[in-house]
């Protein structure tokens, strides 16, 4: 599981902006690929934004699925039979 934690402060960074930044960091640093290369499966990734006691969470699943489909077939893991 990948968790990218961001702080959202009023007048500085909105929760939506913090979540976008967190998802961009997960994609940019390719944390999920590192875990998959180490044999982890499935890997779930979430961006989490905090503002005091308020918390917002967004899954990176849609983004990661699109990226996984774009990989060459040779790098895909073979299904267990």
N, C-alpha and C positions, 0 to 999 in steps of 0.2 A: 504494500500500500504506500502510495506517495501522498503526503500532505504538504502543501505549500501554504504557509501561514503569513498573512499580511495584516497590517494595522490600518484601519480606516478612521481618519480623524476629521471631524467637521471642519470645513473651510480649507482643508489640505488635500484630502483624498476621499472620494465617495466610496461607499461599499462596492458599488458596481465597478468603479475603476480599479479598486484593490483586487477584486475577483478576476477581472480581465488581466491585470498584471500577473497575478498568480498563475493563471492558466498559460499565459505566454511564457512564463519562466519554466513551467513543467515541460512545455513543448520545446522551448529553446535549448534547455540543458539535456533534453532527452533522458530524463530520469527513468522512465518506464523501460526503455531499451536496455539500460544497465541491469535492471532487475530481471527482465526476461532472459538476458544473456547469462545471468547467474542461475537460471533454471526456475525462477518464480513464475507461477501461472495459477490463476489469473492475477493480473496486476490492476488495482483500482487506483485512480488518481483524483484528488480533490483539491480545490483551492478554497481556503477558509479566510474570511475577513472578520476582524474583530473591531468593535468600537465600544469600549467599556464592557458592559455585560451583554451587549447585543452581538449576535454571531450570524454570519451568512455563509452558506456552503454551496459550491457549484462543482458538479462532477465534470471531469475532463473526458468522459467516455465517448461522447460524440466526436470530439476532436481527435481522440486517439484511434478510434475505429477508422476514421477517414484516412489517417496517416498510415495505419497498418495495411489498408487495402492498396495503398500506393507503392508499397514495397515490392521488389521483384519476387517472383514466385520461388526462386532458388533460396531465398533467405527465410521463407516461411517455414514454420515448424510442421513436420509431418504429423498427421493425426494418428493417435494410438488406435490399434485395432484390437 
